[in-house]
Amino acid sequence: MSAETPNNTPENPENPDNPAESPLRSIHTSNFPQILSQLGISLAVTTYQAGKIIIVRADGENLNTHFRVFKKPMGMAMTGNQLSLGSGPQIINFRNMPNVAQKLDPPDKHDACYLPYSTHITGDIDIHEMAYGEDGLWFVNTRFSCLCTLDRQHSFVPRWRPAYVTALAPEDRCHLNGLAMVDGKPKYVTALGETDMAGGWRQNKVNGGVLMDVESKEVLLRGLSMPHSPRRYGDRTWLLESGYGSISQVDLNNGSTEMIAQMPGFTRGLDFCGNLAFIGLSQVRETAVFSGVPITEKASERNSGVWVVNLTTGQIVAFLKFEDMIQEVFAVQVLPQIKFPEIIDHNDDLLASSYFLPPDALSDVPKRLISS
């Protein structure tokens, strides 16, 4: 177990999207862009507190943090060339159109461009984590304490809820929040309480958290401090115990956890590449929601950003720390084999001139138009 500071000097990047005087400024260890380049990835990070998606990408020796505005962006899910985002009362679906990336400035810089192509209105259901599986998109409906999918006729389709939640009501009874998929199906979920009354999880938020098995509805772990982001990766089960600012490995045989690393912030949002974990950190505000949680007692250092942990050694090998405006992070999504992406929020000219057609229709389109 280790929580060592990486031997890399934090620096303020020369970043046109993030100048030193900007409220969106950040600092990072000098090796962060190198890590992204070596892995051939970039990151998408959501912060509902600031209403932004942050695209984290290497730009030579610098780290480029590129901001796009969305309403309350929270959970994200990716499959193939599709990216879905829970944004306030809706789910926005994006499609990567590499040909469109060629139109962006500066020329020959971007290798992906995610354009919105559909929106599904869910209503205000406090969408948390999302993931794609055999049945399409699954998401955590925290307000109604259930897992859901979508169809064309309804706001959402309830598919599962904890055994102890007795009604489908918009009352956030247990703060269901995290979702792990295994073999294309929901396998594990986390909740902040084992409760069945409106906001009941708040009464024992310090150590009332649970990890549950979706198929059996069995509670596998109790006594967790604000757990989030359960995952199955590398034949092991992981979760973030946010109240301690930690990432832990779960031993399902004896119902225990082993802390792998502890970080200076409220951990929420987790993805992997190789033997590295990319973990979101939030400063957390000293409000009634977080009162009594262990991490709030560390007032001297609570950070917001993305920390990188070596899963083999438990060492913190790099970090990106946001300052000023960005105080909370919700989701961290690795974009594999994409080094310098763009996500379009509001660009009417680009949306009006970009088309996605079926393969059989492309045979009738002049080649000079397909490549432009």
Disulfide bonds with the S-S distance in Angstrom:
none
